[in-house]
């Protein structure tokens, strides 16, 4: 059995909101496997808010931008080792300059090979590692192409999001920003039910059945009740079905429709440093 460290317990606590002792026990039972530990907590009825879609990194700055036509957006994270460096104004400006170049790229490899002050970005990162004294790297590179793309960067540059809309209309900038804020706050795992992987659906049904068994529900009722719980899961974790954070009487789908009939969300991206 692998040794469970305090740092691992703390990471699980931060990710799920469960108690320290519950997190330690779940990790021990999972032999240190983080994802299995989350499943164990949920099967035992723990209400957890697991961060499913984040690209985890230690420190750095996450920047999002859109092009002039607002039909392409990009998120990059410039990672470093300490929060002290991450908060430095020149470091954040460096991340922004890289992000502006990323708008012209289609992959992270394109970005790293792009020119930056008479050298490639890859070479610039190595140079700045020597100057700053910390390892620097591009941790994330995400793109959204759509008829209209909006973005949001949370205070402190730790979370950035992009949202693509199928239509461009009078207040599409405000609407896309509102939905981008929704993505930042509520961390959906997929756009809609169809985009949720079969593996996740099967896992959610399994977890629901384990919870129902623990509650003493009859075996014959498990499938139907589990399907009902799955609908609740889709409402909580798929973007278009989530309650709109600025008006919980509306789903995100309803909110978009109320602003521009026929408009849909085509894609979204979220990058967070935790």
Secondary structure, DSSP 8 states (H G I E B T S, - for coil): -----HHHHHHHHHHH---HHHHHHHHHHTTT-HHHHHHHHHHTT-------S----SEEEEEEEE-TTSSEEEEEEEEES-HHHHT-HHHHHHHHHHHHHHTT-SSHHHHHTSEETTEEHHHHHHHHHHHHSS--EEEEEEEEESSEEEEEE-TTSSEEEEEEES---TTHHHHHHHHHHHHHHH--SBSSGGGS-HHHHHHHHHHHHHHHHHTT--GGGHHHHHHHHHHHHHHHHBGGGSEETTEEEEEHHHHHHHHSTT--EEEEEEEE--
